[in-house]
């Protein structure tokens, strides 16, 4: 039965009916309540007799002094959240316990007060939530991102680096079979079957783009012995337009990165009118001493985008990898439609990679570069943040999606202006020192 509120006069009538030996179920049916409520009224007989017959409860409600400090408590919650600090019911309860003049807190201090905190927060539209990716867009995040953008732009200008010599590179995995994981089914169908592909082969492709829209040849890593038959013989017959190597793990490592520098980067830098500048992410294979030395030997500068910022500061992540993969997937689905029983092989996958890479337009690349290197402005930049880090108070906030930890707004950023002139490794050393 639905819960309705009954005045005490009706409750007393029901209690009298019980005393007259009437059936509790019949009494409950008469008054439109559950039989358990009849038993509860009988149990609370004394309290009901002492209260006003027209009232619908025997409880007095919280004393006025319980609500005296609620505005202060809400002000504490508001100010704490404005600083992006974590809160829970226990922390807010501890704040409530500061108010010693609340008499009811002395009886059952913790249990009593934490329930009150729950009610207060709920009534004021405060709920418990996990951190989200939107939390990246804090003043501090934008501040550090803008520092990085300023540093890169200054580095390009001061070293007179031509736009065709500024390059960002990133690796991305490629599956031999990218069949859809979802399908069309009848509404309400309890079982939806999809045949899983038996093809587990994968490759890795390292893509690189210059600021003027130039695309470096795709660097494709297949699984195999570096000096095996595939590498020594088969690659000769693979489609032109890409560079191929074999690795035991078909993934980028230091040796593969050194091969990329030798086979792709060095030929790219030859004949350029200005020094070349390479930007990559914080993947371990990108920042070894051997890789740094190989890039420096050909007269190039080298910087790394720190984790947590690649979604806004790495060109390939922002607007290159997805269009490339979308076009690759289209080629695969076309192949599967025309040849449903055939499995793609390495030469065919190589051709799809080359074709998809060729379909990524110059405008797509240049527009993405402009987006990455343009300073952000907005209301979240009203406060000028300090530039000297407090090494004893550097925290990070964890993201729900399993993303990387980011500095919280309360920590400080290292000044680029104070360090860029003596920084052989560029922005990487700035953030590396700051995070260590």
C-alpha positions as CSV (number, residue, x, y, z in Angstrom):
1,X,0.0,0.0,0.0
2,X,1.1,3.6,-0.6
3,X,2.4,5.5,2.4
4,X,0.1,8.3,3.6
5,X,0.2,10.4,6.6
6,X,-2.4,9.8,9.3
7,X,-3.2,12.2,12.2
8,X,-3.0,11.1,15.7
9,X,-6.7,11.1,16.2
10,X,-7.1,8.3,13.6
11,X,-4.2,6.4,15.1
12,X,-5.9,6.5,18.5
13,X,-9.1,5.2,16.9
14,X,-7.1,2.3,15.3
15,X,-5.5,1.5,18.7
16,X,-9.0,1.4,20.3
17,X,-10.1,-1.0,17.6
18,X,-7.1,-3.2,18.4
19,X,-8.0,-3.1,22.1
20,X,-11.5,-4.2,21.1
21,X,-10.0,-7.4,19.6
22,X,-10.6,-6.4,16.0
23,X,-8.4,-7.9,13.3
24,X,-5.3,-5.8,12.6
25,X,-5.6,-6.6,8.9
26,X,-9.2,-5.4,8.8
27,X,-8.2,-2.2,10.7
28,X,-5.3,-1.6,8.3
29,X,-7.6,-2.1,5.3
30,X,-10.1,0.4,6.8
31,X,-7.5,3.1,7.2
32,X,-5.6,2.3,4.0
33,X,-2.3,1.4,5.6
34,X,-0.1,-1.6,6.0
35,X,-0.7,-3.8,9.1
36,X,2.8,-3.1,10.3
37,X,1.8,0.5,10.8
38,X,-1.0,-0.6,13.1
39,X,1.5,-2.6,15.2
40,X,3.8,0.5,15.3
41,X,1.0,2.7,16.5
42,X,0.1,0.3,19.3
43,X,3.8,0.2,20.3
44,X,3.9,4.1,20.4
45,X,0.6,4.3,22.2
46,X,1.9,6.5,25.1
47,X,3.7,9.0,22.9
48,X,0.6,9.4,20.7
49,X,-1.7,10.0,23.7
50,X,0.6,12.9,24.8
51,X,0.6,14.7,21.5
52,X,-1.9,16.9,19.7
53,X,-4.6,14.8,18.1
54,X,-4.5,16.8,14.9
55,X,-0.7,16.3,14.3
56,X,0.6,13.6,12.0
57,X,3.7,12.8,13.9
58,X,4.9,12.2,17.5
59,X,8.4,13.6,16.7
60,X,9.3,17.1,17.7
61,X,11.8,17.5,14.9
62,X,15.3,18.9,15.3
63,X,15.9,21.7,17.8
64,X,16.4,25.1,16.3
65,X,20.0,25.2,17.5
66,X,20.7,22.3,15.2
67,X,20.1,24.6,12.2
68,X,21.9,27.7,13.6
69,X,25.3,26.8,11.9
70,X,24.0,25.3,8.7
71,X,24.8,28.4,6.6
72,X,28.4,28.3,7.9
73,X,28.6,24.6,7.1
74,X,27.3,25.2,3.5
75,X,29.8,28.0,3.2
76,X,32.6,25.7,4.2
77,X,31.5,23.1,1.5
78,X,31.2,25.8,-1.1
79,X,34.7,27.3,-0.5
80,X,36.3,23.9,-0.3
81,X,34.9,22.8,-3.6
82,X,35.9,26.1,-5.2
83,X,39.5,25.0,-4.5
84,X,38.8,21.7,-6.3
85,X,39.6,19.8,-3.0
86,X,38.0,16.4,-2.3
87,X,35.2,16.1,0.2
88,X,33.1,13.4,1.7
89,X,30.4,13.1,4.4
90,X,33.0,12.3,7.1
91,X,35.1,15.4,6.4
92,X,32.0,17.6,6.5
93,X,30.9,15.9,9.7
94,X,34.2,16.8,11.3
95,X,33.6,20.4,10.3
96,X,30.1,20.2,11.9
97,X,31.7,18.9,15.1
98,X,33.5,22.2,15.5
99,X,30.2,23.7,16.7
100,X,30.2,22.7,20.4
101,X,27.0,24.5,21.2
102,X,24.8,21.9,19.4
103,X,23.5,19.9,22.4
104,X,22.4,16.9,20.4
105,X,26.0,16.2,19.2
106,X,27.1,15.4,22.7
107,X,25.0,12.2,22.9
108,X,26.0,10.4,19.8
109,X,28.5,12.7,18.2
110,X,29.5,10.9,15.0
111,X,26.6,8.8,14.1
112,X,24.1,11.5,14.9
113,X,25.9,14.2,13.0
114,X,26.8,12.3,9.9
115,X,23.1,11.6,9.2
116,X,22.4,15.2,9.7
117,X,25.1,16.1,7.3
118,X,23.7,13.8,4.7
119,X,20.3,15.5,5.0
120,X,21.7,19.0,4.9
121,X,23.8,18.3,1.8
122,X,21.0,16.5,0.0
123,X,18.5,19.3,0.7
124,X,20.9,21.8,-0.8
125,X,21.6,19.7,-3.9
126,X,25.1,18.5,-2.9
127,X,25.8,14.9,-3.8
128,X,28.9,12.6,-3.8
129,X,30.5,12.3,-7.2
130,X,33.8,11.1,-8.7
131,X,36.2,13.3,-10.6
132,X,35.5,13.6,-14.3
133,X,37.6,14.5,-17.4
134,X,36.1,18.0,-17.3
135,X,38.2,18.5,-14.2
136,X,41.2,18.8,-16.6
137,X,39.8,22.1,-17.7
138,X,40.9,23.9,-14.5
139,X,42.6,27.2,-14.3
140,X,45.8,25.3,-13.5
141,X,45.6,22.9,-16.4
142,X,45.0,25.8,-18.9
143,X,47.7,27.8,-17.2
144,X,50.3,25.1,-17.7
145,X,49.1,24.3,-21.2
146,X,49.4,27.9,-22.2
147,X,53.0,28.0,-20.7
148,X,53.8,25.1,-22.9
149,X,52.3,26.7,-26.0
150,X,54.2,29.9,-25.3
151,X,57.4,28.0,-24.8
152,X,57.0,26.1,-28.2
153,X,56.1,29.2,-30.1
154,X,59.1,31.1,-28.6
155,X,61.4,28.2,-29.3
156,X,60.3,28.2,-33.0
157,X,60.7,32.0,-33.3
158,X,64.0,32.3,-31.5
159,X,65.6,29.4,-33.5
160,X,64.1,30.6,-36.7
161,X,62.6,27.2,-37.4
162,X,60.6,27.0,-40.6
163,X,57.0,25.7,-40.5
164,X,57.9,22.7,-42.6
165,X,60.5,21.7,-40.0
166,X,58.2,21.6,-36.9
167,X,57.0,18.0,-36.6
168,X,54.8,16.0,-34.2
169,X,54.9,12.2,-34.2
170,X,53.0,9.4,-32.4
171,X,52.4,5.7,-32.8
172,X,49.1,4.0,-32.9
173,X,48.1,0.3,-33.1
174,X,46.4,-1.1,-36.2
175,X,44.4,-4.3,-36.2
176,X,44.3,-6.7,-39.2
177,X,40.5,-7.1,-38.5
178,X,38.5,-4.2,-37.3
179,X,35.0,-5.7,-37.6
180,X,32.3,-3.8,-35.7
181,X,31.7,-4.9,-32.2
182,X,28.0,-4.0,-32.4
183,X,25.3,-4.9,-34.9
184,X,21.7,-4.2,-35.9
185,X,19.1,-6.3,-34.0
186,X,15.4,-6.5,-33.4
187,X,14.2,-4.3,-30.5
188,X,13.6,-6.5,-27.5
189,X,15.7,-9.4,-28.8
190,X,17.2,-11.1,-25.7
191,X,20.3,-12.7,-27.4
192,X,22.4,-10.8,-30.0
193,X,25.1,-13.0,-31.6
194,X,28.1,-11.5,-33.4
195,X,30.8,-13.7,-34.9
196,X,34.1,-12.8,-33.4
197,X,37.0,-12.4,-35.7
198,X,39.8,-15.1,-35.4
199,X,42.4,-12.6,-36.7
200,X,44.5,-11.4,-33.8
201,X,47.3,-9.9,-35.8
202,X,48.2,-6.3,-35.2
203,X,50.7,-3.8,-36.3
204,X,52.0,-0.5,-35.1
205,X,52.3,2.6,-37.3
206,X,54.2,5.7,-36.3
207,X,52.7,8.8,-37.9
208,X,54.4,12.2,-38.1
209,X,53.1,15.5,-39.5
210,X,54.8,18.9,-40.0
211,X,53.2,22.2,-39.3
212,X,52.8,23.1,-43.0
213,X,50.8,19.9,-43.6
214,X,53.6,17.7,-44.8
215,X,53.2,14.0,-43.9
216,X,56.3,11.9,-43.2
217,X,56.1,8.3,-44.5
218,X,54.2,6.0,-42.2
219,X,56.6,3.8,-40.2
220,X,55.0,0.3,-39.9
221,X,56.1,-2.2,-37.3
222,X,55.1,-5.9,-37.9
223,X,55.6,-8.8,-35.5
224,X,58.5,-10.9,-36.6
225,X,62.3,-11.4,-36.3
226,X,64.2,-8.2,-37.0
227,X,66.6,-10.2,-39.2
228,X,64.1,-12.9,-40.4
229,X,62.6,-13.8,-43.7
230,X,59.9,-11.1,-43.7
231,X,62.4,-8.3,-43.0
232,X,65.1,-9.4,-45.4
233,X,63.0,-10.7,-48.3
234,X,59.2,-10.0,-48.1
235,X,59.5,-6.2,-47.5
236,X,61.0,-5.8,-51.0
237,X,57.6,-6.6,-52.5
238,X,55.5,-4.5,-50.1
239,X,53.7,-1.4,-51.4
240,X,55.9,1.7,-51.8
241,X,55.1,4.8,-49.7
242,X,55.9,3.4,-46.2
243,X,58.9,2.2,-44.2
244,X,58.8,-1.3,-42.7
245,X,60.5,-3.1,-39.9
246,X,59.9,-6.2,-37.8
247,X,60.0,-6.4,-34.0
248,X,59.4,-9.3,-31.7
249,X,56.5,-7.5,-30.0
250,X,55.2,-5.5,-33.0
251,X,55.3,-2.4,-30.8
252,X,57.5,0.7,-30.5
253,X,60.6,0.3,-28.3
254,X,64.0,2.0,-28.2
255,X,65.4,0.0,-31.1
256,X,62.4,0.7,-33.2
257,X,62.5,4.4,-32.4
258,X,66.2,4.5,-33.4
259,X,65.2,2.8,-36.6
260,X,62.6,5.5,-37.2
261,X,65.2,8.2,-36.6
262,X,67.6,6.5,-39.1
263,X,65.1,5.7,-41.8
264,X,62.5,8.5,-41.6
265,X,63.7,11.4,-39.6
266,X,67.3,11.8,-40.9
267,X,66.2,11.7,-44.6
268,X,63.5,14.2,-43.7
269,X,65.9,16.7,-42.2
270,X,68.4,16.6,-45.1
271,X,68.3,19.6,-47.3
272,X,66.0,21.7,-44.9
273,X,66.6,25.4,-44.8
274,X,66.4,25.5,-41.0
275,X,66.9,23.2,-38.0
276,X,64.1,20.7,-37.5
277,X,62.1,20.4,-34.3
278,X,60.4,17.1,-33.1
279,X,57.7,16.9,-30.5
280,X,56.5,13.5,-29.1
281,X,54.7,12.3,-26.1
282,X,56.0,10.8,-22.9
283,X,56.1,7.2,-24.1
284,X,59.3,5.5,-22.7
285,X,60.8,4.7,-26.1
286,X,60.8,8.4,-27.0
287,X,62.9,9.7,-24.3
288,X,65.9,7.4,-23.8
289,X,69.3,8.8,-23.9
290,X,70.1,6.9,-27.1
291,X,67.1,8.4,-28.9
292,X,68.0,11.9,-27.7
293,X,71.5,11.6,-28.9
294,X,70.5,10.3,-32.3
295,X,68.1,13.2,-32.8
296,X,70.7,15.8,-31.6
297,X,73.4,14.4,-33.9
298,X,71.4,15.4,-36.9
299,X,71.0,19.0,-35.6
300,X,67.4,18.7,-34.4
301,X,65.8,19.9,-31.2
302,X,63.5,17.7,-29.3
303,X,60.7,18.2,-26.8
304,X,58.2,16.0,-25.0
305,X,54.6,16.6,-24.1
306,X,54.0,15.4,-20.5
307,X,51.2,12.9,-19.7
308,X,47.8,14.4,-19.0
309,X,48.3,17.1,-21.6
310,X,48.5,15.1,-24.8
311,X,44.8,15.4,-25.4
312,X,45.2,19.1,-26.0
313,X,48.9,19.6,-26.8
314,X,49.8,16.7,-29.1
315,X,48.8,17.3,-32.7
316,X,48.4,13.6,-33.6
317,X,46.2,12.9,-30.6
318,X,44.1,16.0,-31.1
319,X,43.1,15.7,-34.8
320,X,45.2,13.2,-36.8
321,X,45.0,9.7,-35.5
322,X,41.2,9.5,-35.5
323,X,40.7,10.6,-39.2
324,X,43.4,8.3,-40.2
325,X,41.9,5.3,-38.4
326,X,38.4,6.1,-39.7
327,X,39.6,5.9,-43.3
328,X,41.5,2.7,-42.5
329,X,38.4,1.2,-41.1
330,X,36.4,2.1,-44.2
331,X,39.0,0.3,-46.4
332,X,38.8,-2.8,-44.2
333,X,34.9,-2.9,-44.2
334,X,34.9,-2.5,-48.0
335,X,37.3,-5.4,-48.3
336,X,35.2,-7.5,-46.0
337,X,32.0,-6.7,-48.0
338,X,33.6,-7.8,-51.2
339,X,35.6,-10.7,-49.8
340,X,33.8,-12.0,-46.7
341,X,35.8,-15.2,-46.3
342,X,39.3,-13.8,-47.0
343,X,41.7,-12.6,-44.2
344,X,43.8,-9.6,-44.8
345,X,47.6,-10.1,-44.9
346,X,50.5,-7.8,-44.2
347,X,50.9,-6.4,-47.8
348,X,47.2,-5.6,-47.9
349,X,47.2,-4.0,-44.5
350,X,50.2,-2.0,-45.6
351,X,48.4,-0.7,-48.6
352,X,45.4,0.3,-46.5
353,X,47.7,2.2,-44.1
354,X,49.3,4.1,-47.1
355,X,46.0,4.8,-48.7
356,X,44.4,6.0,-45.4
357,X,47.4,8.2,-44.7
358,X,47.2,9.7,-48.1
359,X,43.6,10.7,-47.5
360,X,44.4,12.8,-44.4
361,X,44.2,16.3,-45.9
362,X,46.7,19.2,-45.5
363,X,43.9,21.4,-44.1
364,X,43.2,18.8,-41.4
365,X,46.8,18.9,-40.4
366,X,47.4,22.7,-40.4
367,X,44.1,23.4,-38.7
368,X,45.0,20.9,-35.9
369,X,48.4,22.6,-35.5
370,X,46.8,26.0,-35.2
371,X,44.4,24.6,-32.6
372,X,47.2,23.1,-30.5
373,X,49.5,26.1,-30.5
374,X,46.9,28.8,-30.0
375,X,46.7,30.2,-26.4
376,X,43.4,29.5,-24.6
377,X,41.5,32.4,-22.9
378,X,38.4,32.4,-20.8
379,X,36.9,33.2,-17.4
380,X,38.9,30.4,-15.8
381,X,42.0,32.5,-16.2
382,X,40.9,35.4,-14.1
383,X,43.5,34.6,-11.4
384,X,47.2,34.8,-12.2
385,X,48.8,31.6,-10.8
386,X,52.3,31.7,-9.2
387,X,55.2,30.2,-11.1
388,X,57.4,28.7,-8.3
389,X,56.5,25.1,-7.2
390,X,56.1,24.1,-3.6
391,X,57.9,20.8,-3.6
392,X,56.3,19.9,-0.3
393,X,52.8,20.3,-1.4
394,X,52.4,18.9,-4.9
395,X,49.3,16.8,-5.2
396,X,47.5,15.2,-8.1
397,X,43.9,14.4,-8.8
398,X,42.8,11.0,-10.1
399,X,40.4,10.8,-13.1
400,X,37.6,8.4,-13.2
401,X,38.2,7.2,-16.7
402,X,41.6,5.8,-15.6
403,X,43.3,8.7,-17.2
404,X,46.7,10.3,-16.0
405,X,47.1,12.3,-12.9
406,X,47.1,16.0,-13.3
407,X,48.4,18.7,-11.0
408,X,45.7,20.3,-8.9
409,X,45.0,24.0,-9.0
410,X,46.7,24.6,-5.7
411,X,50.1,23.5,-6.9
412,X,52.4,25.9,-8.8
413,X,54.0,25.8,-12.2
414,X,57.7,26.3,-12.9
415,X,58.5,29.5,-14.8
416,X,59.4,28.9,-18.4
417,X,61.1,32.3,-18.7
418,X,63.6,31.5,-16.0
419,X,64.6,28.2,-17.5
420,X,64.2,28.1,-21.3
421,X,67.5,29.9,-22.0
422,X,69.6,27.3,-20.3
423,X,67.5,24.2,-21.1
424,X,69.1,21.9,-23.5
425,X,66.2,19.5,-23.6
426,X,63.5,22.1,-23.7
427,X,60.1,21.8,-22.1
428,X,60.7,18.2,-21.2
429,X,63.3,19.0,-18.6
430,X,61.1,21.7,-17.1
431,X,58.2,19.4,-16.4
432,X,60.5,16.5,-15.7
433,X,62.1,18.5,-12.8
434,X,58.8,19.7,-11.6
435,X,57.2,16.3,-11.5
436,X,60.2,14.5,-9.9
